[in-house]
Amino acid sequence: MGVRDIIAHHYFEVDPDAVFSIIKNDLAPLKQAIDYFKKQLFTE
């Protein structure tokens, strides 16, 4: 199960600390990777 599936369908099982950790630690590197690939794909 992915994070979205758990949040959408199993919300009583969601660990708030895990969600906070994902937001705090994983979203910034993901955004950086997306920005990098967008630049590579659309500036050529």
N, C-alpha and C positions, 0 to 999 in steps of 0.2 A: 504494500500500500504506500502510496505517495503521501506527502505532507498535505496536499490539497484534499485528497480523499479522506484522510483522517479528520481534518478540520471540518469538512463539509458534512461528513456522515457519521463520524464517531466522536463528536465534540465533547461528550462526557468523559472520554478517555484521553483528551488532550492534556499534556503536561505543560502548564504555563511557562515553567522554567526552560523547557526545551524550545518552545516557540520563541521566547525572548532570546535565547542563545542563537537560534537560527537568524533572527533579525539582526542581532548585534554583530555576529561573526561572519555570516555567509552572504548577506546581501551586497555589501560594499565590493567584495572581490567579484561577485557575479556581475555587478554593474560595470566594473572596470573591464571585465572580459567582453561584455556586450559592446561597450563603447569602442574597444580596440577593434573588434571584428567589424563593426559598422564602419569605422574609419577605413579599414583595409578594403572592404567591399565597395564602398561608395565614393572613394576619392580617386579611384583609378579611371 
